[in-house]
């Protein structure tokens, strides 16, 4: 009896140890993300960049005030949710935010806290890091590789700056990575694609687009899921079976995607019924009548409101000026400069003199050069691999990794193809979504090239991964003053101008 008990106990110990190892990597990623993204995220205690707009929009959601804006409403609704949950400004007069579309710092009440407005973005970006880890683990099966590359977003200065703000990118990235993670789960080894996977994918893609319309690039994901699902049937020319699956898959994806997208508009239109005098945003007489009668929740009221909101979004986009690189202070940049980190943006700054030396505290949108250049190199090599296969018929050593490389590269390139059709001025932060595709692609490419060594437990590829992580952390730390507003002298700022395309400018 004792011997049997000892044997059982000895077998249980390795299982417990394995479970501990499995949870170690996500726990470390959680701690790293909280450290870089969540620590004192309510600083700086001042508005910067699009917070001037999104803070007012979120406050209007809380107060039930009607407004119109250039983006779908879900992102601002979630920003408002964070403010409503924490309610750090419940005892302060925030009525000034309801009477404008762009609030200035001087209009905020004394002691205004950003802890609530920035909360959901911070939590979303932390979730993004963990979702990237789960995605890469499902694709590669390599825990160390998944850990290292999932840590890169938490060590990228541009991603961290936006995550620590009341802006939309951090929220959108969480939904986008959720969609990609679900796709990876659906296509896991030994798994079987079911209609519920299309439903879940449609929901997450719909949420992504409901935050910002550039998330529409993820409409490539259901195509990838269907091709992977039906590839055996397509290769065998079983067209009827593939067609039947397509007839079921299309509504399984599209219906939840449309429901989520238009559902967010419905909640907004139905609840935002108070009209501030003089701020009707060219709303139609029909919509204004429904607002006065508080009947925007009805089908006719929702139809009138949705029509006016979509029209306003289209007119706003048409009214945005084009990029003018000759204009003094132009913060926009051409999309071809984004992979190299150009152009950086000085979101805010505060200068003071310390012991006779002028120092400046910056909140600056600047990349982690190591991460961004590695992503660009990974995309270039992946394109070469895909073209080598398609044009010259080169052999593929790992078909599974190759297919994921092709998908992430397609997402990355499709995004740029779409962006280059847009004539309005665009900014560096519009690159953050394809940057995540590029990081995932780089991880799969690394596994494609060095996965056998990692699987065999060799120490060289493991050391190389850890060196990559340490170098990324070192570059992040070097540019951290621009991320967290730590004071820099002019000379110290000039030392951080690594590339001319950045056009990083010290305040003198």
BAZA-226116 format. One record per residue (C-alpha): residue number from 1; residue in three letters; chain; x, y, z. Coordinates in nm, 3 decimals, always signed. Layout:
N
PT     i    aa   ch      east     north        up
PT   NUM   ALA    A         X         Y         Z
...
This chain:
508
PT     i    aa   ch      east     north        up
PT     1   UNK    A    +0.000    +0.000    +0.000
PT     2   UNK    A    +0.278    +0.238    +0.089
PT     3   UNK    A    +0.478    +0.151    -0.222
PT     4   UNK    A    +0.177    +0.212    -0.443
PT     5   UNK    A    +0.113    +0.544    -0.274
PT     6   UNK    A    +0.477    +0.647    -0.321
PT     7   UNK    A    +0.458    +0.554    -0.689
PT     8   UNK    A    +0.141    +0.756    -0.738
PT     9   UNK    A    +0.295    +1.056    -0.564
PT    10   UNK    A    +0.610    +1.038    -0.774
PT    11   UNK    A    +0.404    +1.030    -1.095
PT    12   UNK    A    +0.195    +1.325    -0.980
PT    13   UNK    A    +0.498    +1.545    -0.916
PT    14   UNK    A    +0.613    +1.562    -1.282
PT    15   UNK    A    +0.257    +1.645    -1.390
PT    16   UNK    A    +0.243    +1.930    -1.139
PT    17   UNK    A    +0.583    +2.051    -1.256
PT    18   UNK    A    +0.467    +2.046    -1.619
PT    19   UNK    A    +0.159    +2.247    -1.530
PT    20   UNK    A    +0.378    +2.501    -1.351
PT    21   UNK    A    +0.603    +2.534    -1.655
PT    22   UNK    A    +0.301    +2.582    -1.883
PT    23   UNK    A    +0.178    +2.873    -1.674
PT    24   UNK    A    +0.520    +3.031    -1.622
PT    25   UNK    A    +0.549    +3.194    -1.965
PT    26   UNK    A    +0.204    +3.364    -1.966
PT    27   UNK    A    +0.259    +3.471    -1.606
PT    28   UNK    A    +0.591    +3.633    -1.697
PT    29   UNK    A    +0.428    +3.801    -1.998
PT    30   UNK    A    +0.150    +3.932    -1.776
PT    31   UNK    A    +0.402    +4.077    -1.532
PT    32   UNK    A    +0.608    +4.231    -1.814
PT    33   UNK    A    +0.298    +4.386    -1.974
PT    34   UNK    A    +0.177    +4.531    -1.646
PT    35   UNK    A    +0.525    +4.673    -1.587
PT    36   UNK    A    +0.566    +4.840    -1.927
PT    37   UNK    A    +0.202    +4.920    -2.011
PT    38   UNK    A    +0.007    +4.935    -1.687
PT    39   UNK    A    +0.243    +5.107    -1.444
PT    40   UNK    A    +0.124    +5.465    -1.376
PT    41   UNK    A    -0.069    +5.460    -1.702
PT    42   UNK    A    -0.269    +5.765    -1.588
PT    43   UNK    A    +0.041    +5.977    -1.647
PT    44   UNK    A    +0.094    +6.214    -1.814
PT    45   UNK    A    -0.195    +6.390    -1.646
PT    46   UNK    A    -0.273    +6.584    -1.960
PT    47   UNK    A    -0.440    +6.522    -2.294
PT    48   UNK    A    -0.237    +6.425    -2.598
PT    49   UNK    A    -0.316    +6.366    -2.964
PT    50   UNK    A    -0.659    +6.209    -3.025
PT    51   UNK    A    -0.739    +6.198    -2.653
PT    52   UNK    A    -0.868    +6.553    -2.709
PT    53   UNK    A    -1.144    +6.396    -2.920
PT    54   UNK    A    -1.197    +6.053    -2.767
PT    55   UNK    A    -1.226    +6.175    -2.408
PT    56   UNK    A    -1.510    +6.407    -2.508
PT    57   UNK    A    -1.680    +6.131    -2.708
PT    58   UNK    A    -1.654    +5.887    -2.417
PT    59   UNK    A    -1.799    +6.143    -2.175
PT    60   UNK    A    -2.091    +6.197    -2.412
PT    61   UNK    A    -2.161    +5.824    -2.407
PT    62   UNK    A    -2.176    +5.836    -2.029
PT    63   UNK    A    -2.409    +6.135    -2.035
PT    64   UNK    A    -2.625    +6.005    -2.322
PT    65   UNK    A    -2.540    +6.297    -2.550
PT    66   UNK    A    -2.567    +6.260    -2.928
PT    67   UNK    A    -2.257    +6.329    -3.136
PT    68   UNK    A    -2.108    +6.222    -3.467
PT    69   UNK    A    -1.751    +6.118    -3.532
PT    70   UNK    A    -1.523    +5.973    -3.798
PT    71   UNK    A    -1.493    +5.625    -3.642
PT    72   UNK    A    -1.754    +5.364    -3.547
PT    73   UNK    A    -1.870    +5.404    -3.187
PT    74   UNK    A    -1.752    +5.083    -3.019
PT    75   UNK    A    -1.405    +5.205    -2.925
PT    76   UNK    A    -1.536    +5.519    -2.755
PT    77   UNK    A    -1.808    +5.317    -2.583
PT    78   UNK    A    -1.541    +5.094    -2.429
PT    79   UNK    A    -1.332    +5.395    -2.326
PT    80   UNK    A    -1.646    +5.526    -2.157
PT    81   UNK    A    -1.693    +5.189    -1.987
PT    82   UNK    A    -1.355    +5.223    -1.818
PT    83   UNK    A    -1.443    +5.572    -1.699
PT    84   UNK    A    -1.781    +5.454    -1.572
PT    85   UNK    A    -1.631    +5.157    -1.386
PT    86   UNK    A    -1.359    +5.349    -1.203
PT    87   UNK    A    -1.548    +5.681    -1.192
PT    88   UNK    A    -1.242    +5.881    -1.082
PT    89   UNK    A    -1.405    +6.208    -1.191
PT    90   UNK    A    -1.756    +6.146    -1.058
PT    91   UNK    A    -1.733    +6.445    -0.821
PT    92   UNK    A    -1.583    +6.680    -1.081
PT    93   UNK    A    -1.765    +6.906    -1.326
PT    94   UNK    A    -1.709    +6.749    -1.669
PT    95   UNK    A    -1.991    +6.933    -1.845
PT    96   UNK    A    -1.743    +7.121    -2.065
PT    97   UNK    A    -1.666    +6.793    -2.242
PT    98   UNK    A    -2.025    +6.771    -2.359
PT    99   UNK    A    -2.022    +7.107    -2.536
PT   100   UNK    A    -1.727    +7.048    -2.767
PT   101   UNK    A    -1.581    +6.784    -2.997
PT   102   UNK    A    -1.222    +6.870    -2.912
PT   103   UNK    A    -1.150    +6.954    -2.551
PT   104   UNK    A    -0.844    +7.150    -2.443
PT   105   UNK    A    -0.649    +7.080    -2.126
PT   106   UNK    A    -0.766    +7.410    -1.976
PT   107   UNK    A    -1.129    +7.299    -2.010
PT   108   UNK    A    -1.078    +6.995    -1.787
PT   109   UNK    A    -1.169    +7.038    -1.420
PT   110   UNK    A    -0.881    +7.069    -1.170
PT   111   UNK    A    -0.743    +6.731    -1.066
PT   112   UNK    A    -0.897    +6.547    -1.361
PT   113   UNK    A    -0.784    +6.182    -1.363
PT   114   UNK    A    -0.718    +5.978    -1.676
PT   115   UNK    A    -0.723    +5.646    -1.488
PT   116   UNK    A    -1.072    +5.559    -1.612
PT   117   UNK    A    -1.046    +5.686    -1.968
PT   118   UNK    A    -0.724    +5.496    -2.036
PT   119   UNK    A    -0.815    +5.178    -1.847
PT   120   UNK    A    -0.972    +4.971    -2.127
PT   121   UNK    A    -0.689    +5.047    -2.369
PT   122   UNK    A    -0.432    +4.933    -2.112
PT   123   UNK    A    -0.619    +4.613    -2.029
PT   124   UNK    A    -0.679    +4.543    -2.398
PT   125   UNK    A    -0.311    +4.574    -2.486
PT   126   UNK    A    -0.211    +4.344    -2.201
PT   127   UNK    A    -0.467    +4.096    -2.335
PT   128   UNK    A    -0.317    +4.140    -2.683
PT   129   UNK    A    +0.022    +4.025    -2.557
PT   130   UNK    A    -0.128    +3.713    -2.401
PT   131   UNK    A    -0.338    +3.641    -2.709
PT   132   UNK    A    -0.029    +3.666    -2.928
PT   133   UNK    A    +0.144    +3.413    -2.702
PT   134   UNK    A    -0.152    +3.174    -2.728
PT   135   UNK    A    -0.162    +3.219    -3.107
PT   136   UNK    A    +0.208    +3.147    -3.156
PT   137   UNK    A    +0.194    +2.851    -2.921
PT   138   UNK    A    -0.095    +2.702    -3.118
PT   139   UNK    A    +0.089    +2.754    -3.447
PT   140   UNK    A    +0.444    +2.652    -3.354
PT   141   UNK    A    +0.411    +2.446    -3.037
PT   142   UNK    A    +0.730    +2.618    -2.908
PT   143   UNK    A    +0.681    +2.781    -2.567
PT   144   UNK    A    +1.009    +2.972    -2.559
PT   145   UNK    A    +0.959    +3.105    -2.912
PT   146   UNK    A    +0.599    +3.206    -2.836
PT   147   UNK    A    +0.713    +3.378    -2.516
PT   148   UNK    A    +0.993    +3.578    -2.679
PT   149   UNK    A    +0.790    +3.708    -2.972
PT   150   UNK    A    +0.480    +3.775    -2.761
PT   151   UNK    A    +0.700    +3.992    -2.539
PT   152   UNK    A    +0.796    +4.219    -2.831
PT   153   UNK    A    +0.470    +4.423    -2.832
PT   154   UNK    A    +0.522    +4.493    -2.460
PT   155   UNK    A    +0.871    +4.614    -2.547
PT   156   UNK    A    +0.777    +4.829    -2.845
PT   157   UNK    A    +0.775    +5.197    -2.758
PT   158   UNK    A    +0.511    +5.297    -3.013
PT   159   UNK    A    +0.268    +5.025    -2.908
PT   160   UNK    A    +0.320    +5.104    -2.540
PT   161   UNK    A    +0.258    +5.478    -2.591
PT   162   UNK    A    -0.071    +5.412    -2.765
PT   163   UNK    A    -0.174    +5.144    -2.519
PT   164   UNK    A    -0.129    +5.394    -2.234
PT   165   UNK    A    -0.377    +5.640    -2.384
PT   166   UNK    A    -0.749    +5.688    -2.436
PT   167   UNK    A    -0.713    +5.599    -2.802
PT   168   UNK    A    -0.845    +5.319    -3.020
PT   169   UNK    A    -0.543    +5.117    -3.133
PT   170   UNK    A    -0.493    +4.915    -2.814
PT   171   UNK    A    -0.859    +4.816    -2.805
PT   172   UNK    A    -0.865    +4.721    -3.172
PT   173   UNK    A    -0.551    +4.508    -3.147
PT   174   UNK    A    -0.707    +4.294    -2.874
PT   175   UNK    A    -1.002    +4.204    -3.097
PT   176   UNK    A    -0.774    +4.150    -3.399
PT   177   UNK    A    -0.543    +3.915    -3.209
PT   178   UNK    A    -0.847    +3.741    -3.066
PT   179   UNK    A    -0.965    +3.671    -3.420
PT   180   UNK    A    -0.624    +3.540    -3.527
PT   181   UNK    A    -0.598    +3.329    -3.212
PT   182   UNK    A    -0.938    +3.176    -3.282
PT   183   UNK    A    -0.826    +3.099    -3.637
PT   184   UNK    A    -0.514    +2.928    -3.500
PT   185   UNK    A    -0.729    +2.730    -3.257
PT   186   UNK    A    -0.965    +2.626    -3.538
PT   187   UNK    A    -0.670    +2.503    -3.747
PT   188   UNK    A    -0.477    +2.339    -3.461
PT   189   UNK    A    -0.318    +2.002    -3.519
PT   190   UNK    A    -0.574    +1.729    -3.486
PT   191   UNK    A    -0.860    +1.976    -3.476
PT   192   UNK    A    -1.161    +1.999    -3.699
PT   193   UNK    A    -1.314    +2.318    -3.835
PT   194   UNK    A    -1.677    +2.359    -3.732
PT   195   UNK    A    -1.940    +2.623    -3.807
PT   196   UNK    A    -1.907    +2.767    -3.458
PT   197   UNK    A    -1.552    +2.866    -3.549
PT   198   UNK    A    -1.688    +3.075    -3.836
PT   199   UNK    A    -1.937    +3.231    -3.596
PT   200   UNK    A    -1.669    +3.319    -3.343
PT   201   UNK    A    -1.440    +3.452    -3.614
PT   202   UNK    A    -1.720    +3.669    -3.754
PT   203   UNK    A    -1.790    +3.810    -3.409
PT   204   UNK    A    -1.428    +3.906    -3.345
PT   205   UNK    A    -1.372    +4.050    -3.692
PT   206   UNK    A    -1.692    +4.250    -3.654
PT   207   UNK    A    -1.569    +4.386    -3.321
PT   208   UNK    A    -1.236    +4.483    -3.479
PT   209   UNK    A    -1.405    +4.677    -3.759
PT   210   UNK    A    -1.651    +4.834    -3.514
PT   211   UNK    A    -1.353    +5.001    -3.343
PT   212   UNK    A    -1.176    +5.125    -3.659
PT   213   UNK    A    -1.263    +5.056    -4.020
PT   214   UNK    A    -0.905    +4.964    -4.113
PT   215   UNK    A    -0.975    +4.634    -3.935
PT   216   UNK    A    -1.158    +4.528    -4.253
PT   217   UNK    A    -0.829    +4.371    -4.366
PT   218   UNK    A    -0.921    +4.081    -4.136
PT   219   UNK    A    -1.189    +3.981    -4.386
PT   220   UNK    A    -0.908    +3.769    -4.531
PT   221   UNK    A    -0.930    +3.544    -4.225
PT   222   UNK    A    -1.257    +3.367    -4.313
PT   223   UNK    A    -1.117    +3.307    -4.663
PT   224   UNK    A    -0.811    +3.142    -4.507
PT   225   UNK    A    -1.033    +2.938    -4.274
PT   226   UNK    A    -1.251    +2.816    -4.558
PT   227   UNK    A    -0.955    +2.722    -4.778
PT   228   UNK    A    -0.792    +2.528    -4.494
PT   229   UNK    A    -1.125    +2.368    -4.408
PT   230   UNK    A    -1.209    +2.260    -4.762
PT   231   UNK    A    -0.866    +2.212    -4.919
PT   232   UNK    A    -0.901    +1.831    -4.938
PT   233   UNK    A    -1.237    +1.868    -5.113
PT   234   UNK    A    -1.105    +2.135    -5.349
PT   235   UNK    A    -0.800    +1.928    -5.442
PT   236   UNK    A    -1.020    +1.628    -5.510
PT   237   UNK    A    -1.255    +1.845    -5.722
PT   238   UNK    A    -1.547    +1.771    -5.492
PT   239   UNK    A    -1.709    +2.102    -5.582
PT   240   UNK    A    -2.057    +2.020    -5.451
PT   241   UNK    A    -1.928    +1.941    -5.103
PT   242   UNK    A    -1.720    +2.260    -5.100
PT   243   UNK    A    -2.017    +2.464    -5.225
PT   244   UNK    A    -2.245    +2.324    -4.953
PT   245   UNK    A    -1.986    +2.417    -4.692
PT   246   UNK    A    -1.952    +2.763    -4.841
PT   247   UNK    A    -2.328    +2.820    -4.828
PT   248   UNK    A    -2.319    +2.740    -4.456
PT   249   UNK    A    -1.993    +2.917    -4.374
PT   250   UNK    A    -2.076    +3.254    -4.534
PT   251   UNK    A    -2.383    +3.327    -4.318
PT   252   UNK    A    -2.212    +3.173    -4.013
PT   253   UNK    A    -1.939    +3.436    -4.048
PT   254   UNK    A    -2.126    +3.733    -4.195
PT   255   UNK    A    -2.432    +3.738    -3.971
PT   256   UNK    A    -2.246    +3.776    -3.639
PT   257   UNK    A    -2.000    +4.020    -3.799
PT   258   UNK    A    -2.283    +4.241    -3.922
PT   259   UNK    A    -2.476    +4.199    -3.598
PT   260   UNK    A    -2.180    +4.315    -3.389
PT   261   UNK    A    -2.092    +4.605    -3.620
PT   262   UNK    A    -2.442    +4.745    -3.658
PT   263   UNK    A    -2.532    +4.641    -3.304
PT   264   UNK    A    -2.272    +4.881    -3.167
PT   265   UNK    A    -2.433    +5.159    -3.371
PT   266   UNK    A    -2.775    +5.058    -3.243
PT   267   UNK    A    -2.671    +5.077    -2.878
PT   268   UNK    A    -2.512    +5.416    -2.940
PT   269   UNK    A    -2.804    +5.563    -3.136
PT   270   UNK    A    -3.063    +5.425    -2.894
PT   271   UNK    A    -2.891    +5.562    -2.583
PT   272   UNK    A    -2.738    +5.891    -2.703
PT   273   UNK    A    -3.053    +6.100    -2.735
PT   274   UNK    A    -2.972    +6.435    -2.570
PT   275   UNK    A    -2.882    +6.709    -2.816
PT   276   UNK    A    -2.659    +6.996    -2.710
PT   277   UNK    A    -2.792    +7.324    -2.858
PT   278   UNK    A    -2.603    +7.413    -3.173
PT   279   UNK    A    -2.441    +7.069    -3.208
PT   280   UNK    A    -2.664    +6.875    -3.444
PT   281   UNK    A    -2.386    +6.769    -3.689
PT   282   UNK    A    -2.611    +6.833    -3.993
PT   283   UNK    A    -2.848    +6.562    -3.873
PT   284   UNK    A    -3.157    +6.517    -4.085
PT   285   UNK    A    -3.494    +6.650    -3.972
PT   286   UNK    A    -3.618    +6.292    -3.936
PT   287   UNK    A    -3.331    +6.193    -3.703
PT   288   UNK    A    -3.369    +6.513    -3.498
PT   289   UNK    A    -3.738    +6.442    -3.453
PT   290   UNK    A    -3.663    +6.092    -3.324
PT   291   UNK    A    -3.406    +6.242    -3.087
PT   292   UNK    A    -3.660    +6.489    -2.950
PT   293   UNK    A    -3.917    +6.211    -2.909
PT   294   UNK    A    -3.658    +5.970    -2.761
PT   295   UNK    A    -3.760    +5.707    -3.019
PT   296   UNK    A    -3.418    +5.637    -3.168
PT   297   UNK    A    -3.450    +5.281    -3.036
PT   298   UNK    A    -3.729    +5.208    -3.286
PT   299   UNK    A    -3.650    +5.062    -3.630
PT   300   UNK    A    -3.729    +5.390    -3.806
PT   301   UNK    A    -3.529    +5.589    -3.552
PT   302   UNK    A    -3.230    +5.358    -3.582
PT   303   UNK    A    -3.248    +5.369    -3.961
PT   304   UNK    A    -3.249    +5.749    -3.964
PT   305   UNK    A    -2.965    +5.769    -3.713
PT   306   UNK    A    -2.750    +5.507    -3.885
PT   307   UNK    A    -2.795    +5.676    -4.223
PT   308   UNK    A    -2.688    +6.013    -4.081
PT   309   UNK    A    -2.391    +5.872    -3.889
PT   310   UNK    A    -2.257    +5.683    -4.192
PT   311   UNK    A    -2.302    +5.991    -4.409
PT   312   UNK    A    -2.113    +6.203    -4.156
PT   313   UNK    A    -1.827    +5.951    -4.147
PT   314   UNK    A    -1.798    +5.958    -4.526
PT   315   UNK    A    -1.808    +6.339    -4.543
PT   316   UNK    A    -1.552    +6.366    -4.264
PT   317   UNK    A    -1.311    +6.135    -4.446
PT   318   UNK    A    -1.352    +6.336    -4.767
PT   319   UNK    A    -1.278    +6.657    -4.578
PT   320   UNK    A    -0.947    +6.544    -4.425
PT   321   UNK    A    -0.657    +6.718    -4.604
PT   322   UNK    A    -0.396    +6.531    -4.804
PT   323   UNK    A    -0.041    +6.476    -4.690
PT   324   UNK    A    +0.169    +6.789    -4.740
PT   325   UNK    A    +0.532    +6.723    -4.651
PT   326   UNK    A    +0.614    +7.088    -4.720
PT   327   UNK    A    +0.373    +7.212    -4.454
PT   328   UNK    A    +0.552    +7.324    -4.134
PT   329   UNK    A    +0.473    +7.089    -3.848
PT   330   UNK    A    +0.320    +6.819    -4.070
PT   331   UNK    A    +0.284    +6.509    -3.852
PT   332   UNK    A    +0.158    +6.281    -4.127
PT   333   UNK    A    +0.378    +6.054    -4.334
PT   334   UNK    A    +0.362    +5.834    -4.641
PT   335   UNK    A    +0.287    +5.469    -4.575
PT   336   UNK    A    +0.611    +5.360    -4.740
PT   337   UNK    A    +0.802    +5.523    -4.452
PT   338   UNK    A    +0.615    +5.341    -4.175
PT   339   UNK    A    +0.812    +5.014    -4.168
PT   340   UNK    A    +1.125    +5.224    -4.098
PT   341   UNK    A    +0.952    +5.421    -3.824
PT   342   UNK    A    +0.883    +5.743    -4.012
PT   343   UNK    A    +0.751    +5.989    -3.927
PT   344   UNK    A    +0.769    +6.007    -3.547
PT   345   UNK    A    +0.519    +6.235    -3.372
PT   346   UNK    A    +0.579    +6.456    -3.069
PT   347   UNK    A    +0.245    +6.406    -2.891
PT   348   UNK    A    +0.320    +6.640    -2.603
PT   349   UNK    A    +0.613    +6.796    -2.421
PT   350   UNK    A    +0.688    +6.995    -2.108
PT   351   UNK    A    +1.009    +7.195    -2.065
PT   352   UNK    A    +1.174    +7.320    -1.748
PT   353   UNK    A    +1.516    +7.432    -1.634
PT   354   UNK    A    +1.696    +7.211    -1.381
PT   355   UNK    A    +2.021    +7.349    -1.234
PT   356   UNK    A    +2.061    +7.579    -1.530
PT   357   UNK    A    +2.006    +7.305    -1.786
PT   358   UNK    A    +1.694    +7.291    -2.005
PT   359   UNK    A    +1.528    +6.949    -1.994
PT   360   UNK    A    +1.213    +6.833    -2.170
PT   361   UNK    A    +0.961    +6.563    -2.079
PT   362   UNK    A    +0.830    +6.406    -2.400
PT   363   UNK    A    +0.544    +6.177    -2.495
PT   364   UNK    A    +0.673    +6.074    -2.835
PT   365   UNK    A    +0.552    +5.819    -3.088
PT   366   UNK    A    +0.878    +5.644    -3.176
PT   367   UNK    A    +0.942    +5.282    -3.269
PT   368   UNK    A    +1.160    +5.016    -3.114
PT   369   UNK    A    +1.397    +5.011    -3.411
PT   370   UNK    A    +1.508    +4.652    -3.352
PT   371   UNK    A    +1.151    +4.519    -3.357
PT   372   UNK    A    +1.040    +4.721    -3.659
PT   373   UNK    A    +1.346    +4.645    -3.872
PT   374   UNK    A    +1.325    +4.276    -3.782
PT   375   UNK    A    +0.959    +4.275    -3.887
PT   376   UNK    A    +1.048    +4.437    -4.219
PT   377   UNK    A    +1.326    +4.183    -4.279
PT   378   UNK    A    +1.087    +3.901    -4.191
PT   379   UNK    A    +0.827    +4.022    -4.440
PT   380   UNK    A    +1.092    +4.053    -4.713
PT   381   UNK    A    +1.219    +3.699    -4.650
PT   382   UNK    A    +0.866    +3.559    -4.631
PT   383   UNK    A    +0.785    +3.719    -4.967
PT   384   UNK    A    +1.095    +3.556    -5.110
PT   385   UNK    A    +0.992    +3.216    -4.974
PT   386   UNK    A    +0.637    +3.246    -5.107
PT   387   UNK    A    +0.753    +3.365    -5.450
PT   388   UNK    A    +1.016    +3.092    -5.460
PT   389   UNK    A    +0.746    +2.836    -5.404
PT   390   UNK    A    +0.493    +2.986    -5.645
PT   391   UNK    A    +0.726    +3.086    -5.927
PT   392   UNK    A    +1.015    +2.840    -5.909
PT   393   UNK    A    +0.847    +2.549    -5.731
PT   394   UNK    A    +1.096    +2.538    -5.443
PT   395   UNK    A    +1.033    +2.269    -5.187
PT   396   UNK    A    +0.865    +2.360    -4.857
PT   397   UNK    A    +1.025    +2.208    -4.550
PT   398   UNK    A    +0.730    +2.270    -4.316
PT   399   UNK    A    +0.398    +2.319    -4.500
PT   400   UNK    A    +0.209    +2.427    -4.188
PT   401   UNK    A    +0.450    +2.709    -4.104
PT   402   UNK    A    +0.471    +2.806    -4.472
PT   403   UNK    A    +0.094    +2.848    -4.494
PT   404   UNK    A    +0.091    +3.070    -4.186
PT   405   UNK    A    +0.377    +3.274    -4.333
PT   406   UNK    A    +0.175    +3.322    -4.649
PT   407   UNK    A    -0.130    +3.432    -4.447
PT   408   UNK    A    +0.051    +3.686    -4.227
PT   409   UNK    A    +0.243    +3.823    -4.524
PT   410   UNK    A    -0.083    +3.854    -4.719
PT   411   UNK    A    -0.246    +4.042    -4.431
PT   412   UNK    A    +0.052    +4.275    -4.408
PT   413   UNK    A    +0.068    +4.347    -4.782
PT   414   UNK    A    -0.310    +4.371    -4.825
PT   415   UNK    A    -0.320    +4.637    -4.555
PT   416   UNK    A    -0.065    +4.846    -4.742
PT   417   UNK    A    -0.240    +4.798    -5.074
PT   418   UNK    A    -0.560    +4.933    -4.916
PT   419   UNK    A    -0.389    +5.219    -4.732
PT   420   UNK    A    -0.210    +5.336    -5.046
PT   421   UNK    A    -0.549    +5.392    -5.211
PT   422   UNK    A    -0.643    +5.649    -4.945
PT   423   UNK    A    -0.568    +6.008    -5.039
PT   424   UNK    A    -0.612    +6.171    -4.695
PT   425   UNK    A    -0.318    +6.227    -4.465
PT   426   UNK    A    -0.224    +5.918    -4.259
PT   427   UNK    A    -0.003    +5.877    -3.956
PT   428   UNK    A    +0.257    +5.639    -3.820
PT   429   UNK    A    +0.017    +5.478    -3.571
PT   430   UNK    A    -0.186    +5.346    -3.863
PT   431   UNK    A    +0.099    +5.096    -3.896
PT   432   UNK    A    +0.040    +4.935    -3.556
PT   433   UNK    A    -0.211    +4.678    -3.687
PT   434   UNK    A    +0.013    +4.544    -3.968
PT   435   UNK    A    +0.305    +4.561    -3.723
PT   436   UNK    A    +0.131    +4.291    -3.518
PT   437   UNK    A    +0.090    +4.082    -3.833
PT   438   UNK    A    +0.461    +4.129    -3.894
PT   439   UNK    A    +0.560    +4.022    -3.542
PT   440   UNK    A    +0.351    +3.706    -3.575
PT   441   UNK    A    +0.503    +3.643    -3.918
PT   442   UNK    A    +0.854    +3.688    -3.778
PT   443   UNK    A    +0.785    +3.430    -3.507
PT   444   UNK    A    +0.657    +3.173    -3.756
PT   445   UNK    A    +0.948    +3.246    -3.990
PT   446   UNK    A    +1.191    +3.188    -3.703
PT   447   UNK    A    +1.024    +2.855    -3.634
PT   448   UNK    A    +1.033    +2.768    -4.005
PT   449   UNK    A    +1.409    +2.825    -4.014
PT   450   UNK    A    +1.519    +2.711    -3.667
PT   451   UNK    A    +1.225    +2.510    -3.533
PT   452   UNK    A    +1.399    +2.174    -3.564
PT   453   UNK    A    +1.678    +2.289    -3.337
PT   454   UNK    A    +1.433    +2.425    -3.082
PT   455   UNK    A    +1.230    +2.104    -3.089
PT   456   UNK    A    +1.549    +1.902    -3.038
PT   457   UNK    A    +1.639    +2.109    -2.733
PT   458   UNK    A    +1.962    +2.251    -2.875
PT   459   UNK    A    +2.104    +2.540    -2.682
PT   460   UNK    A    +2.216    +2.760    -2.976
PT   461   UNK    A    +1.867    +2.852    -3.106
PT   462   UNK    A    +1.747    +2.906    -2.749
PT   463   UNK    A    +2.034    +3.143    -2.675
PT   464   UNK    A    +1.963    +3.330    -2.999
PT   465   UNK    A    +1.601    +3.378    -2.896
PT   466   UNK    A    +1.700    +3.509    -2.555
PT   467   UNK    A    +1.954    +3.744    -2.714
PT   468   UNK    A    +1.681    +3.882    -2.939
PT   469   UNK    A    +1.466    +3.944    -2.632
PT   470   UNK    A    +1.748    +4.114    -2.443
PT   471   UNK    A    +1.835    +4.339    -2.738
PT   472   UNK    A    +1.470    +4.438    -2.779
PT   473   UNK    A    +1.451    +4.518    -2.408
PT   474   UNK    A    +1.771    +4.725    -2.429
PT   475   UNK    A    +1.642    +4.933    -2.721
PT   476   UNK    A    +1.309    +4.978    -2.544
PT   477   UNK    A    +1.487    +5.101    -2.232
PT   478   UNK    A    +1.698    +5.343    -2.435
PT   479   UNK    A    +1.388    +5.507    -2.585
PT   480   UNK    A    +1.181    +5.473    -2.266
PT   481   UNK    A    +1.225    +5.842    -2.174
PT   482   UNK    A    +1.020    +5.928    -2.484
PT   483   UNK    A    +0.758    +5.673    -2.384
PT   484   UNK    A    +0.714    +5.768    -2.019
PT   485   UNK    A    +0.801    +6.137    -2.018
PT   486   UNK    A    +1.133    +6.111    -1.840
PT   487   UNK    A    +1.336    +6.434    -1.879
PT   488   UNK    A    +1.598    +6.459    -2.155
PT   489   UNK    A    +1.842    +6.729    -2.248
PT   490   UNK    A    +1.871    +6.844    -2.608
PT   491   UNK    A    +2.194    +6.646    -2.650
PT   492   UNK    A    +2.033    +6.330    -2.511
PT   493   UNK    A    +1.737    +6.374    -2.745
PT   494   UNK    A    +1.962    +6.421    -3.048
PT   495   UNK    A    +2.142    +6.096    -2.962
PT   496   UNK    A    +1.812    +5.915    -3.019
PT   497   UNK    A    +1.775    +6.032    -3.378
PT   498   UNK    A    +1.892    +5.702    -3.528
PT   499   UNK    A    +1.742    +5.748    -3.875
PT   500   UNK    A    +1.670    +6.060    -4.079
PT   501   UNK    A    +1.332    +5.920    -4.185
PT   502   UNK    A    +1.221    +5.948    -3.822
PT   503   UNK    A    +1.253    +6.328    -3.832
PT   504   UNK    A    +1.268    +6.323    -3.454
PT   505   UNK    A    +1.302    +6.683    -3.335
PT   506   UNK    A    +1.416    +6.803    -2.992
PT   507   UNK    A    +1.232    +7.094    -2.835
PT   508   UNK    A    +1.480    +7.380    -2.798
